[in-house]
Amino acid sequence: MKQQIAQVALVVKDYDEAIKFYTQKLNFILKEDTILSETKRWVLVCPPGSSTCLLLAKAANEEQLSRTGNQTGGRVFLFLTTDDFWRDYHNMMEKGVKFIRGPVEEVYGTVAVFEDLYGNLWDLIQHK
């Protein structure tokens, strides 16, 4: 048996501002942006070389909107691995990405915590 996670839904306030953040600040690739209705789109972004994408899901009601930026209750939500931590860290810093915990060397690799445009926490990691 072979399985993999293809997409992870990420609740966003606005499709276009989310696309801009992920493509311009994190260098993700816009894989798909398909209009499904007057209010819903199928928007996939992913890091270069990744087969797993984020499905940017616009909040459709107040309950969903209340979860935007806090889908995990304040814990790190997503983990972005890289083949060159310092390249990506400096690039993200130059583009204004907010790091809330600076780089540290752990037994598993180099890691720093940043937040996305809504406040979701991410690890940027280069594994040893």
C-alpha positions in Angstrom: 0.0 0.0 0.0 1.2 3.5 -0.8 -0.4 6.6 0.6 0.5 10.3 0.9 -1.1 13.5 2.1 -1.8 15.5 -1.1 -3.1 18.7 0.4 -3.6 20.4 3.8 -6.4 22.9 4.1 -5.4 26.2 5.5 -8.2 28.7 6.4 -7.5 32.1 5.0 -9.3 35.5 5.0 -8.7 36.3 1.4 -7.5 34.2 -1.5 -5.5 36.9 -3.2 -3.6 38.2 -0.1 -2.8 34.6 0.8 -1.5 33.8 -2.7 0.6 36.9 -2.6 2.1 36.0 0.8 2.9 32.4 -0.1 4.3 33.0 -3.6 6.1 36.3 -2.9 7.4 35.9 0.7 7.9 32.1 0.9 8.6 31.5 -2.8 5.8 28.9 -3.1 4.5 28.0 -6.5 0.8 28.6 -7.4 -0.2 25.2 -8.7 -3.9 25.9 -9.3 -6.4 28.7 -9.0 -9.8 27.5 -10.2 -13.1 29.4 -9.7 -15.7 27.0 -8.3 -18.5 29.6 -7.6 -19.0 33.3 -7.0 -17.4 32.9 -3.5 -15.3 29.7 -3.7 -12.0 28.9 -5.5 -9.7 25.8 -5.5 -6.3 27.4 -4.7 -3.2 25.2 -4.3 0.2 26.5 -3.4 3.3 24.4 -2.6 7.0 24.8 -2.0 9.3 24.2 -5.0 9.9 20.5 -5.4 7.1 19.4 -3.0 4.3 17.1 -3.9 2.2 18.2 -0.9 0.3 21.5 -1.4 -1.6 23.9 0.8 -5.3 24.2 -0.1 -6.1 27.9 0.6 -9.6 27.7 1.9 -11.4 31.1 2.3 -13.4 31.3 5.5 -17.0 31.0 4.6 -18.6 32.0 8.0 -17.8 33.6 11.3 -16.8 30.2 12.9 -14.3 29.5 10.2 -13.1 33.1 10.3 -12.4 32.8 14.0 -10.0 29.9 13.3 -8.0 31.8 10.8 -4.4 32.1 12.1 -5.0 29.7 15.0 -5.9 26.4 13.6 -3.8 24.6 16.2 -4.4 26.6 19.3 -1.1 28.4 19.2 1.2 25.4 18.5 3.5 25.2 15.5 1.1 24.0 12.7 3.3 23.4 9.6 6.9 22.4 9.0 8.8 23.7 6.0 11.9 21.7 5.3 14.8 23.1 3.3 18.1 22.0 1.8 19.7 25.4 2.8 18.4 26.9 6.0 20.5 30.1 6.0 19.6 30.9 2.3 15.9 30.6 3.1 16.0 32.2 6.5 17.8 35.3 5.1 15.6 35.5 2.1 12.4 35.3 4.3 13.8 38.0 6.6 14.6 40.3 3.7 11.0 39.9 2.5 9.5 40.8 5.9 8.5 37.3 7.2 8.2 37.6 11.0 10.3 35.1 13.0 9.1 34.6 16.5 11.9 32.3 17.6 15.3 32.7 16.0 17.6 29.9 14.6 18.8 27.2 16.9 20.8 24.1 16.4 18.9 21.0 17.6 20.0 17.4 17.5 17.8 16.9 14.4 19.0 20.1 12.6 18.7 23.9 12.4 15.2 25.4 13.1 13.5 28.7 13.5 9.8 29.5 14.1 8.0 32.0 11.9 4.4 33.1 11.4 2.4 33.4 8.3 0.3 36.4 7.4 -2.5 35.3 9.7 -0.4 34.2 12.7 -0.1 30.4 12.1 3.2 29.2 13.4 5.6 27.3 11.1 9.0 25.7 11.7 11.7 26.3 9.0 13.9 23.3 9.3 17.1 21.9 7.7 17.5 18.4 8.9 21.0 17.0 9.6 
